[in-house]
Amino acid sequence: MKRQIALIGVGSGWGAPDQRTARGAEVIINHIQQKYPDIKASLDYFHKNSPLPETATKPLADHDVRCKHITRAISILSARVQEALHNGYFPIVIGGDHSLAMGTWAGVYDSIKHNNFSLLWFDAHMDANTIHTSESMSPHGMPLAALLGQGYEEWTKINEYGCPILKAENIYQFGIRSYDDGEKNFLSTHNVHIDYAETCAKIGLKECIQSVMKNLKTNHYGISIDVDAFDPTFAPGTGTTEPGGLNPTDMLSFLSKIAHDERCLALEIMEFNPDKDIRNQTLNWITLFIEAAMSTNHDDTKGN
């Protein structure tokens, strides 16, 4: 049985050097609502300044200020996700930058009452830094470390049950091709499964996903998609592009199944920056991802 969808938009770019990613959620939700006016949707926006800054110093001089804004955003997002799940909806969270992942998965974790779940993480970057390992000090490069219980106390204690929210053995990364040495060492030490971009290109993303799905150690899973996981020739509309990325076509058959898979708890799509998109290429792919998760084009995207 197909589940009802709740789009949860979060307009926060406080974790990214280019804060214009905060506009991504509003653009996506407006676009989806034009096609599906009856879809349940919410939008929280966390910036007052206009226009939004395009660049920031590295390391970020206003890091502490940003962290306070992020803490507020992820706390509200966590509550939104819990509410959606409690009311029987399948949450699709739309960012905003990837630091928001802390809120998405804290909300899921609280909703399932401290039970373990797996997380499939599609990204060009590992996002597992702390202030001690990050070269840029950008918070959008830190959410996975926080979900594993490392980093700012405000982030590692966001949820009702405490951290870590995730176990390293239940994290699966795909498309990685840019990282700091410290975060790579951290994930390697914890034996996190990583299918680097070159592996996905050689074996095929579909095959990499199938292998992981056959060996999940938990009853439930979630999906986190950073737009920069995909090659910028397909998805230029993001803040930190990296060449050699995934082909978004390979995601569609997988996403078309999750609307019918009760094991999947939530989907998030992060880091869309509409100001950097070209002819709506990225927006159109994100729309297809959401439609696949809604199973509106399920018959066109079925795979083995």
N, C-alpha and C positions, 0 to 999 in steps of 0.2 A: 504494500500500500504506500502510495506516495505521500510524503509528509508536507505539511504546510510550512512555508518559508517565512522567516522574519529577517529582513535586511536591517542590520545595525550599523549605521554610519558613524564614524568617529573622526571629526575634523581636527586632528592634532598633528602638527609637524614639529613639535618641540624636541623630538629625538633626532631630527635630521639637520644637517648643515643647511640644506635648501628647504625652508619651511613651507614653500608653496605646495608641498605634498598634502598639506592640510586641506586643500581645496578638492582633493581627489574624491573624497567620500560624497560630497554634495553633487559633483558632476556625474558620478556613476549612478547614484540613487535617482537623480532627476531623469537621467537617460532611461533607466529601467522602469521608472514609474510612468513615463510616457508610453512605453510599450505594454506595461502591465499595471494599469491604474489601481487595481484592487489589491496589490501586494502590500503586506504589512511592512512598514518601514519607519525607522526613527533616525534622527540625526542630532548629534551633540557636537558643538563647535567650540574650540578652546583657544581661539585667538581674537584679540581685540584690535591689534595693529594692522594697518592696511596702507600700502601694499605689504605683503609678507616678504621678509628678507630672502634673497636668493643665495647668499653665501654667508659663511661664518668663519671666524678665525679658527685655526687648528693649532693646538687643542682649543676647544670651545671655551672662551673666556667666561661665558655666562652659564657654565655647566650646572652649578647648584640651583640657579633659578629655573633652568630647564627641567631639572629633576623634580622640582616641586610641582610644576605644571603636569609633568608626566604622571606623577603619583596620583594627582586628582583625576586625570583622564582614565587611567587604568582602573581606578576604584569604581568610577561610574560605569565603565564598560563591563567590568566584572558583574555588577548588579544587573545590567541590561541582559547579559548572556544568561544569567541565572533565571531571570524572569521569563525569558523566551523559552528556555528548556522546561521550566515549571509549568508553563501553559501549553506545552505540547508542540512548540514550533522548533524547526531546524534553523539554528542561527547561522547566517552568513554575515560575517563582520567585514566591513569595508573601511580601510584606512585611507589616509593617515599613514604615518611612518610605522616601522616594524617594532618599535618599542611597545606598541599597543598590544602585542602578542601576550605580554604579561597579564593583561586584563582579560583577554579572551579565555586563556586556559586556566587562569585562577577561577573564573566563573564556572567553567566546565567542571573543574575539580571539586568545587563546593557543591555543585548540583548532583554529582554522583557519589557524594558522601565519602570522600577519601579513598575511593577505589582507583587502582592504577589504570591508565590508558596509554596508548601509543600515540606518537605525534610524527606525521610525515611532513618534513620541512623542505620546501622547494625554494632555493635561494642561490644567488651567486656567492654569498658570503656566509660564514659560519654563525655570525651574530652571537658569539659566545665569549666576548671580551668582558673584562671588568676594568675599573679605573687603573688597575695595576698592570694590565696587559695591552690596553688599547693605545694605539699611536695617535688616533684622531680624537679620542675622548667623546665620540659621538654615541649618545645613548641608544640610537637605533641599531647599534652593533653589539648590544649587551643583553637582549631579552632572554636568550636561551641560557646564558649563565645564571640569570636570576631565577629562571624556572627550575634550574638545578640546585638552587639554594645559595648561589654565590653572587655577591654584589651588595648594593645598597639595602640596608635593613628595611627601609620603607617598601622596597620592591619584593623582597623575599618574605615579607610577612603581610602581603596584601590580602590574602585569603583567610577564611575562617579557620582552616585546619593547620596552617603553617606550611613551611616549605621543607624539603623540595617538593614541588608540585609534580615533577616528572622524575622518573628513574632513567639514568643514562642508557640502560639496556633497551629502553622503549622509544628511543629517538632515532629517526632515520632521515638523513639528509640527502638531497639530490641536487645536482647541478653546481656544486661548489667549485669555484675557480679563483677566488681571491680571499686572502685571510692573513691575519697576523700570526706570527710564530707562537705567541703566548696562548692564544685561543686554540690553535691546532694542537699544541701540547696538552692543553686541558682536556679537550675532547678525546684525544688519543689515549690519555691516561685512564679515562673513564670508559673506553671501548665503545664510543658512539659509532653507530654504523654510518658510513659516508660513501655515497656513490658520487665521485667527482664528475665534473662535466665531461671529461674525456672518457670516463667509463660509460656514462649515459650515451655518448655519441658512438662508442664502439659496440656496446651490447644492445643499446636501444633503451629509451626511457621506459617504454611499456614493459619490457622484460625485467628491468630493474625493479619497477613497482610490483610486478607480479611475484617476483622472488621474495620481496619483503612481505607482501600480503599473505603469502603462504606460510610464513614463519612468525607471524605476530604472536607475542607472548601474552597479550591481553585480550579481553572480550570486546573492547571498544577502542576507537582511534579518532584522531582529528587531523585536519589538513591545514597547513599554513603555507600560503603562496606569497612570496615577494616577487613583484613584477620583474625585478632585475634578474630573476632566475632565467628568463628567456633572452635569447639573443636580441640585441638592440635593433637588428634589421627588421624584427617582427614587433618589438615593443620598446620604442625609443622613449616613451613617456614615463620616465622614472629618474630618480635623482642620482643614482650611482650605477651607471651602465658598465657592463663588462663584456667584451667580445667572447665568442665561443660558447654561447649559452644554449639553452634548450629550445626545441621547436614547440611552440604552444599547441600545435595540432596534436602532438603526442599526449597532451593532457586531457583532451576532450572525451575520449572513450572511458578513461578512468573516472572523470567527474560525472559522467552521465549515469554511473552506477550508484553514486552515493545517495541519491534521493530515494533509492529503493533498498538501501543498506542500513538497517537500524543500528548497526555497530558504529556507524560514523556519527559523532556527537556534534561536530561543528566544522565550518569552513571559514577561513579568513583569507582575504586578498588585500595585500598591503603595498604601499610605496608607489601608488599611481600619482604621477605629477602631470596634471593636464597642461601646464604651461610648457612642458618639454615634449608633448606628444606631437606627432606629425600626421596630419590628415586623419586624425582619430584612429590610427592603427591600434594603439594600445587600448583605448576605450572599447573598440570593437571586439578585441580578443577577450577583455574582461567580461563584456556582455555575453559572449559565447560561453565563457566559463560558468557564469551565473545561470544562464539558461540550461546548460548541461546539468548543473546541480539541481535545477528545478525539473529536469527531465522533459523540458518542452521540446528539445530536439533529440530525445533519447534514441529514436529509431535511426537517426542519421549518424550516430556516434557510437553505436554498439561495437564492442570489441570482445575478443575471447578472454 
